[in-house]
Amino acid sequence: MCLYDEGIKDLGFSQLKDFIRNNFGNIKVYLIKLKKKVICTQGLIFDLIGTRTLFNKVEYSESKDACHIILTNTLFATLDEDRRPHIRASIYSFPTVISTSGIVEGPAKPRQYYLYKQKYSQLGIWDIEEAKIKKKFRDSFIDYEDKRMNEVLKGYIAQALFFYITGEPFCNQKNCRLFNAHWQEELIYTQIRIGRFCKHHRQLLKDIHLA
C-alpha cells in the first residue's frame, strides 16, 4: 500500500507502518512525499475528478493495484442530500483521502463548547477567550498540532484498508476503530481510549492473515 504525504506536519510514518503491519499483515508500505498538492477543491467542495487527474501523475507505478491513501491538511467538504456542504475527515475512494484539518473540523465538538463560542462571539471577545475555552475542553476534541493525531490517523487508515479489502470502511460498534464518529468525543473514545477493533473485525483481520 502507499501513503502519500501532502505536507502533514510531524507525520509519524514509522508508527503508522507498524500499526498497518501488526494488524493487516507484513505488507509493503511505501511513503511518497508529494512536492505539489494533488487535492483539488472548488471553493470548499472536494473535486474528485480534478484530484484523480493530478493523482494519476504521481501514482507510485510499482504499486498500481495497491491501496492508495493521500494524507493532507487541506480542508474540504462534500454536498449531502440537503445540498449543504459538510466538512469531511475522509473520503473513501480510489484513491482514499484523509484530511487532518477535516479530523479537527469535521466531527462536532461538545455542545457546551459551541455555547461558549456563541456567547463570547456575541460579546466580541471570542478571539480573546478562544484559547482558554479550548484548554477547558482539550480532553474532548482533537485540535491542530495535537499529539494524539497520529493515533487517530491509525483508525482512518484502518477504515481505508477495510474499504479497499471489503468495500465497507465502517462498523456500528463504538468499541471498534472502524466506528464512524460524528462527534469529537466519540472519535477520542473510539481511537484513543478503546484503540482496538471489535470482535467481528478482529476475526476478519485473522481471516486476512490466513488468506
C-alpha positions in Angstrom: 0.0 0.0 0.0 1.0 3.6 -0.5 0.7 6.6 1.8 1.1 9.9 0.1 2.1 12.8 2.4 0.8 16.1 1.1 2.7 18.1 3.8 1.5 16.7 7.1 3.5 18.2 10.0 5.2 15.7 12.3 3.7 12.6 10.5 4.8 9.5 12.4 5.2 7.3 9.5 7.0 4.5 11.4 4.2 4.3 13.9 1.6 4.1 11.1 3.6 1.5 9.2 3.9 -0.7 12.4 0.2 -0.4 13.0 -0.6 -1.5 9.5 1.7 -4.4 9.5 0.7 -5.5 13.0 -3.0 -5.6 12.0 -3.1 -6.3 8.3 -0.1 -8.5 7.8 3.5 -7.9 6.7 2.7 -5.9 3.7 4.9 -3.4 2.0 4.1 0.2 3.0 5.5 3.0 0.9 5.6 6.6 1.8 5.6 9.1 -1.0 6.2 12.7 -0.1 4.4 14.9 -2.6 6.1 18.0 -3.8 2.9 19.6 -5.1 -0.7 19.3 -3.8 -3.0 17.0 -5.7 -6.1 17.6 -3.7 -8.5 19.8 -5.7 -11.5 21.7 -4.4 -14.0 24.1 -5.9 -14.2 26.6 -3.1 -14.6 24.2 -0.2 -16.2 21.4 -2.2 -14.0 18.4 -2.9 -13.2 17.9 -6.6 -12.8 14.1 -7.1 -12.2 14.3 -10.9 -9.6 17.0 -10.6 -7.9 15.2 -7.7 -7.8 11.9 -9.7 -6.3 13.7 -12.7 -3.5 15.1 -10.6 -3.0 11.9 -8.6 -2.6 9.9 -11.8 0.6 11.9 -12.5 2.2 11.0 -9.1 0.8 7.5 -8.5 3.5 5.1 -7.5 4.0 2.9 -10.6 5.2 -0.2 -8.8 2.1 -0.4 -6.7 -0.8 0.3 -9.2 -3.2 -2.2 -7.7 -2.5 -1.4 -4.0 -4.4 0.7 -1.6 -3.5 4.4 -2.1 -4.2 6.9 0.6 -3.5 10.6 0.4 -2.8 12.3 3.8 -3.5 16.0 3.5 -4.0 19.1 5.6 -6.4 20.6 3.0 -9.9 21.2 4.4 -12.7 20.1 2.1 -16.4 19.3 2.2 -19.0 17.3 0.2 -22.6 18.1 -0.5 -25.1 15.9 1.3 -28.7 15.2 0.3 -29.7 18.5 1.8 -27.3 20.2 -0.7 -25.4 21.8 2.2 -21.6 21.4 2.4 -20.4 19.1 5.2 -16.7 19.1 6.2 -15.2 15.6 5.8 -12.3 14.0 7.6 -12.1 11.3 4.9 -13.3 10.2 1.5 -13.1 6.5 0.8 -12.5 6.1 -2.9 -9.7 5.4 -5.4 -7.5 7.0 -4.0 -8.7 7.5 -0.4 -8.2 10.9 1.0 -7.7 11.6 4.8 -7.6 15.2 6.0 -6.0 16.2 9.3 -7.9 19.5 9.1 -11.1 17.6 8.5 -10.4 15.4 11.6 -10.2 18.7 13.6 -13.2 20.5 12.0 -15.4 17.6 10.8 -16.7 15.8 13.9 -18.6 18.1 16.1 -17.1 19.4 19.3 -19.1 19.2 22.7 -22.3 21.3 22.7 -21.0 23.3 25.6 -18.1 24.5 23.6 -20.4 26.0 20.9 -22.4 27.7 23.6 -19.3 29.4 24.9 -18.3 30.3 21.4 -21.7 31.8 20.7 -21.7 33.7 23.9 -18.2 35.2 23.5 -18.7 35.9 19.8 -21.8 37.9 20.6 -19.8 39.9 23.1 -17.0 40.4 20.6 -14.3 38.7 22.7 -14.1 35.2 21.2 -10.6 35.9 19.9 -9.5 36.7 23.5 -11.3 33.7 25.1 -10.8 31.0 22.5 -7.5 29.7 23.9 -9.0 29.5 27.4 -12.1 27.6 26.2 -10.0 25.2 24.1 -7.9 24.5 27.1 -11.1 23.8 29.2 -12.2 21.2 26.6 -8.8 19.9 25.5 -9.7 16.3 26.5 -12.9 16.4 24.5 -11.7 17.2 21.0 -8.7 16.8 18.6 -7.1 20.1 17.7 -4.4 21.3 15.3 -0.9 20.1 16.1 -2.4 17.6 18.6 -0.1 14.9 19.8 -3.0 12.4 19.5 -3.4 13.0 15.8 -1.2 10.0 14.8 -3.3 7.6 16.9 -6.5 8.9 15.3 -4.9 8.6 11.8 -4.5 4.9 12.5 -8.2 4.5 12.7 -8.9 6.3 9.5 -6.2 4.4 7.7 -7.8 1.1 9.0 -11.1 2.3 7.6 -9.4 3.0 4.2 -7.9 -0.5 4.2 -11.2 -2.2 5.1 -12.8 -0.2 2.3 -10.1 -1.4 -0.1 -10.5 -5.1 1.1 -14.2 -5.4 1.7 -15.8 -2.3 0.3 -17.1 -1.3 3.8 -15.0 1.1 5.9 -17.3 1.4 8.9 -18.6 -0.5 11.9 -21.6 0.4 14.0 -19.9 -0.7 17.2 -18.4 2.2 19.3 -15.8 -0.2 20.7 -14.2 -0.5 17.2 -11.7 1.6 15.3 -14.0 1.5 12.3 -16.8 3.3 14.1 -17.9 6.4 12.0 -17.6 9.1 14.6 -19.7 12.2 14.2 -18.7 13.8 17.5 -15.2 14.5 18.7 -15.9 12.8 22.0 -16.9 9.6 20.0 -13.7 9.9 18.0 -11.5 10.1 21.1 -13.3 7.3 22.8 -13.0 5.0 19.8 -9.5 5.8 18.7 -7.7 6.9 21.9 -9.5 5.2 24.9 -10.5 2.0 23.1 -8.0 1.9 20.3 -8.8 -1.6 19.0 -11.1 -3.5 16.7 -14.4 -5.1 17.7 -14.6 -8.9 17.9 -16.1 -9.2 14.4 -13.4 -7.2 12.7 -10.6 -8.9 14.7 -11.9 -12.1 13.2 -11.9 -10.6 9.7 -8.3 -9.5 10.3 -7.4 -13.1 11.3 -9.0 -14.3 8.1 -7.0 -11.7 6.1 -3.8 -13.0 7.7 -4.7 -16.6 6.8 -5.7 -15.8 3.2 
